[in-house]
């Protein structure tokens, strides 16, 4: 069993920054991929960024150049540094971990609100 706990969400003004964290506990074996997804009211959940246990990253076009995903494998923790935030970045941000077998786990999410 794996548990994922997100933290770091909150209210920020447009142009501001936030850093999200996702702490994983349980049986975290490699190789795996961790990722951030987000869901706004009335919209489907969408990919924000992913990072493999080997450090390969992938970003949605909407966040490229503004968000940076990273992970500390020793701490089983993933991060999302979000800069130049826009109102359209407002969403619940979810953490996910997945293995090549197809098994995956999700966190409960953390709310990010970008508003003046």
Secondary structure, DSSP 8 states (H G I E B T S, - for coil): -EEEEEE--EEE-TT--EEEEEEEEE---SSEEEEEEEE-TTS--EEEEEEETT--EEE-TTTTTTEEEEEETTTTEEEEEE-S--GGG-EEEEEEEEETTS-EEE---EEEEE--
